[in-house]
Amino acid sequence: MLFVFDQEERLAMWMKNTLIPLDMLFFDGKGAMVHIERKAEPHSLRHRQAPESVRYALEINGGEGQSLSVDSGARLDPESLQECLGAGGN
């Protein structure tokens, strides 16, 4: 699931109603990944937060980030991001 915020901000996420472990990837406004939380524990109320402001948060299955070799410096593709947001061609 991709979370898109109107502007970059310091945000925190939790796993309160989530049934499976997730990797949480946090991206700045330019699409650069600035933080990853790996295998966040289901049902946890512990806040997970990037050390700086972010604009996007992407949740994927726990462990998938490691399987795909996702690490700091990964980037969201701007064209694909616009397509996901329904702005492609507008």
N, C-alpha and C positions, 0 to 999 in steps of 0.2 A: 504494500500500500504506500502510495506517495502522498505525503502531506506537503502542501504548498502554503506558505505564509505571505501576506501582503508585502512585508518588508523583512529585512534581516533583524533578528532579535535573539536574545538569550532565551532559550526555551528548554523545558524539561518534559520528559515523557515517562510514562509508567506502563506496567503490564497488567493492571488490575483485572480486566475482563478478557485477557488473552489466554487461550488454552494451550498454546505451544510455545517453545522457545523461539525467539526472533533475534536476528541481527538488526541493529538500528544504525543506519548510515546517515550522517549529518553533512549537508552541503551548504556552502556559502552562496551568496547571490550570483556569483559567476559560475557556479556549478562545480566548484572544486570541493572534494570531500575533505572535511576538516577533523572528523572524528568518527569512530565506529565503536559501538557497543556490541560485543559478540555474545550470542546465546543468552540473551536476557531471560531471566527466570519467569515462567508463567505466574500470573496472579500477584506478582510482587508490586508493592506500592513504592519501592525504592525509585527515586527520580534518577533518570539517566540524562545527562546533559553534556553538550559539547563545551569545550573551554572558551568558545567565542560565539559571536552571533552567527546564526544560520538562517537560511531562507527555505530550505527543503529538508525533509526527513523521509528516508525510504526504509520501510520495514520489509525484510525478506526472511525466509525460513532460517532458523538458527543453524549456523555452521555453513550456510551457503556462501557467505562472504569469503570464508577461508577456501572452500572448494573452488570458487571462481578466482582466487588470488586477488581479491579486492583489498587494497591497502591505501594508506595515506597518499594523496596525489591523484587518486582516481577522479574522473570527471564525468558529469552528466553531459551527454551530447545535446547541445542547444536545439538542434533541429528535432531530434526525437522528443525532447522535453516539450517543445511547442506542440508537437503532434499529440502527445499525451494530454496536454492541457486543452486541446481543442482549438488552438489558435493557429494551427498550420494553414497557411494560405490566406489568412485574414489580415 
